[in-house]
Amino acid sequence: MLSKAVVKYIKSLQVKKYRNQHQAFVVEGAKSVLELLQSDFQLQHLFVTEDFLREHTAMLVKGYRYEVVKEEELVKAGSFASNNAALAVASMRQLPPLQVRPTDLVIALDDIRDPGNLGTIIRIADWYGIKNVVCSENCADFYNPKVISSTMGSFTRTNVYYINLPNWLQQHTGKYKIYGAALNGENLHRMQLKPEGIVVLGNEANGIRPNVADQVNQLIKIPAFGGAESLNVATATAIIIDNFMRNS
């Protein structure tokens, strides 16, 4: 049974201030928890239902300390409307210094505020084997429960860095091709792209900020064939990255 103190602690981790204070975050649901257990993140707490335990006994007997609880306890402590599997609390990990090689393809996000979009973009990066995602300091928090959930486990394999994006891009101008998604960019379908460089995507409503756009040396766009005004930024990311990877 989850104690009131543990429930209070888990609830507090819904707030960025307390996540940073405790250097911890919450992972919910079968898929994400299983990915967590196979990663290098350090566990603080692991709570599982009897059904989850029966299905994954072989993994859990490897040495993970866990507590069997009821489904309603997981729902009470977590953010999911239903959770019949598992909930874990893990420690944040220290990332290695960000290093970009000329042959790398990096996704850079400018002011992406929606946690679901950020999580989906991290999942897209993982699908295409992109290890590093660079975020401006005002992007959604990587450890936000909605971000973690939206990655479907890809948070364990993708490094997400928060930096002063204009300054960082300025340091790489001239060394790397820096692409920026914009409605007045060059048609992606008419370009010969290699899976190299930095691809910048901007805010859901306002696009790339001017001080970030100043560092871009190639504007690109997804050609439209219908009447929609715009695309969701995560959808746009998938289409753009697919074009970069198509001939790799």
C-alpha positions as CSV (number, residue, x, y, z in Angstrom):
1,M,0.0,0.0,0.0
2,L,1.3,3.4,-0.9
3,S,1.8,5.6,2.1
4,K,0.6,9.2,2.2
5,A,4.2,10.4,2.3
6,V,5.0,8.5,-0.9
7,V,1.9,9.7,-2.7
8,K,2.7,13.3,-1.7
9,Y,6.2,12.9,-3.0
10,I,5.1,11.4,-6.3
11,K,2.5,14.2,-6.7
12,S,5.1,16.8,-6.0
13,L,7.1,15.6,-9.0
14,Q,4.3,16.8,-11.3
15,V,5.8,20.2,-10.7
16,K,9.1,21.2,-12.3
17,K,10.3,23.1,-9.2
18,Y,10.1,19.9,-7.1
19,R,11.5,17.7,-9.9
20,N,14.6,19.9,-10.0
21,Q,14.7,20.0,-6.2
22,H,14.7,16.2,-5.8
23,Q,16.4,15.5,-9.1
24,A,13.7,12.9,-9.8
25,F,10.8,12.3,-12.1
26,V,7.8,9.9,-12.6
27,V,7.3,7.3,-15.3
28,E,3.9,5.7,-15.7
29,G,2.4,2.8,-17.8
30,A,3.7,-0.6,-18.9
31,K,5.6,0.5,-22.0
32,S,7.5,3.4,-20.4
33,V,8.3,1.6,-17.2
34,L,9.7,-1.5,-19.1
35,E,11.9,0.8,-21.2
36,L,13.1,2.5,-18.0
37,L,14.0,-0.8,-16.4
38,Q,16.2,-1.6,-19.4
39,S,18.0,1.8,-19.3
40,D,20.8,3.3,-17.3
41,F,18.4,5.5,-15.2
42,Q,18.6,4.8,-11.5
43,L,15.3,3.8,-9.8
44,Q,14.1,5.3,-6.6
45,H,10.7,3.5,-6.4
46,L,8.9,0.9,-8.4
47,F,5.2,0.1,-7.9
48,V,3.5,-2.6,-9.9
49,T,0.1,-4.3,-10.1
50,E,-0.2,-8.1,-9.7
51,D,-1.1,-8.4,-13.4
52,F,2.1,-6.5,-14.4
53,L,4.2,-8.7,-12.0
54,R,2.8,-11.9,-13.5
55,E,3.5,-10.8,-17.0
56,H,7.0,-9.5,-16.3
57,T,8.3,-11.7,-13.5
58,A,11.4,-12.7,-15.3
59,M,12.5,-9.1,-15.6
60,L,11.6,-8.0,-12.1
61,V,13.4,-10.9,-10.4
62,K,16.7,-9.5,-11.8
63,G,17.1,-7.5,-8.6
64,Y,14.7,-4.5,-8.9
65,R,13.1,-3.6,-5.6
66,Y,9.4,-3.2,-6.1
67,E,6.1,-3.1,-4.3
68,V,2.8,-4.6,-5.4
69,V,-0.1,-2.2,-5.2
70,K,-3.6,-1.9,-6.5
71,E,-4.5,-0.1,-9.8
72,E,-6.5,2.6,-7.9
73,E,-3.4,3.4,-5.9
74,L,-1.4,4.0,-9.1
75,V,-4.1,6.3,-10.4
76,K,-4.3,8.2,-7.2
77,A,-0.6,8.8,-7.1
78,G,0.1,9.4,-10.8
79,S,-1.3,11.6,-13.6
80,F,-2.9,8.9,-15.7
81,A,-6.7,8.5,-15.8
82,S,-6.1,4.7,-15.7
83,N,-3.0,2.7,-15.0
84,N,-3.2,-1.1,-14.5
85,A,0.5,-1.7,-14.9
86,A,3.2,0.2,-13.1
87,L,4.6,3.5,-11.9
88,A,8.2,4.3,-11.2
89,V,10.2,7.2,-9.7
90,A,13.7,7.6,-11.2
91,S,16.6,9.9,-10.7
92,M,17.5,12.4,-13.4
93,R,20.8,11.5,-15.1
94,Q,23.8,13.6,-15.8
95,L,24.3,14.0,-19.6
96,P,27.7,14.0,-21.2
97,P,28.8,17.3,-22.7
98,L,27.1,18.1,-26.0
99,Q,29.3,17.3,-28.9
100,V,28.2,17.5,-32.5
101,R,30.2,16.0,-35.3
102,P,30.0,17.3,-39.0
103,T,28.3,14.0,-40.0
104,D,25.6,14.3,-37.3
105,L,22.0,15.3,-37.8
106,V,20.7,17.2,-34.9
107,I,17.1,18.5,-34.1
108,A,17.0,21.9,-32.5
109,L,13.8,23.2,-31.0
110,D,13.0,26.8,-30.4
111,D,10.3,27.5,-27.8
112,I,8.3,24.3,-28.2
113,R,5.9,24.7,-25.3
114,D,3.5,21.7,-25.7
115,P,4.8,18.7,-23.7
116,G,3.0,16.3,-26.1
117,N,4.8,17.8,-29.1
118,L,8.2,17.6,-27.4
119,G,7.6,14.0,-26.4
120,T,6.6,13.0,-29.9
121,I,9.6,14.8,-31.4
122,I,11.9,12.8,-29.0
123,R,10.2,9.6,-30.2
124,I,10.7,10.7,-33.8
125,A,14.4,11.4,-33.1
126,D,14.7,7.9,-31.6
127,W,13.0,6.3,-34.6
128,Y,15.5,7.9,-37.0
129,G,18.5,7.2,-34.8
130,I,19.1,10.8,-33.9
131,K,20.8,10.8,-30.4
132,N,20.7,14.5,-29.6
133,V,17.9,17.0,-29.4
134,V,18.8,20.6,-28.5
135,C,16.1,22.8,-26.9
136,S,16.0,26.5,-26.2
137,E,15.7,27.2,-22.5
138,N,12.0,28.0,-22.7
139,C,10.9,24.7,-24.3
140,A,8.7,22.3,-22.3
141,D,10.6,20.4,-19.6
142,F,12.0,17.0,-20.7
143,Y,11.0,15.4,-17.4
144,N,7.4,16.7,-17.5
145,P,5.2,13.5,-17.1
146,K,3.4,14.3,-20.4
147,V,6.7,14.5,-22.2
148,I,7.9,11.3,-20.8
149,S,4.6,9.5,-21.6
150,S,4.5,10.9,-25.2
151,T,8.0,9.5,-25.9
152,M,6.7,5.9,-25.4
153,G,10.1,5.0,-23.8
154,S,12.3,6.9,-26.2
155,F,13.3,9.2,-23.4
156,T,15.7,6.5,-22.3
157,R,17.7,6.6,-25.6
158,T,17.7,10.3,-26.5
159,N,19.8,13.1,-25.0
160,V,17.9,16.4,-24.6
161,Y,20.0,19.5,-23.9
162,Y,18.7,22.9,-22.8
163,I,20.9,25.7,-23.9
164,N,20.9,29.3,-25.1
165,L,19.9,28.4,-28.6
166,P,20.9,31.6,-30.5
167,N,24.4,31.6,-28.9
168,W,24.9,27.9,-29.6
169,L,23.8,28.2,-33.2
170,Q,26.1,31.2,-33.7
171,Q,29.0,29.0,-32.5
172,H,28.2,26.5,-35.2
173,T,27.5,29.0,-38.1
174,G,30.1,28.3,-40.8
175,K,30.9,24.9,-39.5
176,Y,27.6,23.2,-40.1
177,K,24.6,23.6,-42.4
178,I,21.8,25.1,-40.2
179,Y,18.4,24.5,-41.6
180,G,15.3,26.3,-40.4
181,A,11.7,25.3,-41.1
182,A,9.7,28.3,-42.5
183,L,6.8,28.9,-44.8
184,N,9.1,30.9,-47.1
185,G,11.7,28.2,-47.3
186,E,12.9,26.1,-50.2
187,N,10.8,23.2,-51.2
188,L,12.2,20.1,-49.5
189,H,11.2,17.9,-52.3
190,R,13.5,19.7,-54.7
191,M,16.6,19.5,-52.5
192,Q,19.3,16.9,-52.4
193,L,19.7,16.4,-48.6
194,K,22.2,14.5,-46.6
195,P,21.5,13.4,-43.0
196,E,23.9,16.0,-41.7
197,G,23.5,19.4,-40.1
198,I,21.2,21.1,-37.6
199,V,17.5,21.3,-38.3
200,V,15.7,24.1,-36.3
201,L,11.9,24.0,-35.7
202,G,10.1,26.8,-34.1
203,N,7.2,27.5,-31.8
204,E,3.8,26.0,-32.5
205,A,2.2,29.4,-33.1
206,N,5.0,31.8,-33.9
207,G,7.7,29.8,-35.7
208,I,11.4,30.4,-35.2
209,R,12.3,33.6,-33.2
210,P,14.2,36.3,-35.2
211,N,17.4,36.0,-33.1
212,V,17.4,32.2,-33.9
213,A,16.5,32.7,-37.5
214,D,19.5,35.0,-37.9
215,Q,21.7,32.0,-37.4
216,V,20.0,29.8,-40.0
217,N,21.7,29.6,-43.4
218,Q,19.1,27.6,-45.3
219,L,15.3,27.9,-44.9
220,I,13.3,24.9,-45.8
221,K,9.6,24.1,-46.1
222,I,7.2,21.2,-46.6
223,P,5.2,21.8,-49.8
224,A,1.5,22.0,-49.3
225,F,-1.0,20.5,-51.7
226,G,-4.2,21.4,-49.9
227,G,-5.8,24.2,-48.0
228,A,-4.5,23.6,-44.4
229,E,-2.8,26.7,-43.0
230,S,-0.1,24.8,-41.1
231,L,1.1,21.5,-39.7
232,N,1.6,20.3,-36.2
233,V,5.2,20.8,-35.3
234,A,5.8,17.1,-34.4
235,T,4.2,16.1,-37.7
236,A,6.4,18.6,-39.5
237,T,9.5,17.2,-37.7
238,A,8.7,13.7,-38.9
239,I,8.3,14.8,-42.5
240,I,11.4,16.9,-42.6
241,I,13.6,14.4,-40.9
242,D,12.4,11.6,-43.2
243,N,13.4,13.8,-46.2
244,F,16.9,14.1,-44.7
245,M,17.2,10.4,-44.1
246,R,15.6,9.2,-47.3
247,N,18.9,8.7,-49.3
248,S,21.0,7.6,-46.3
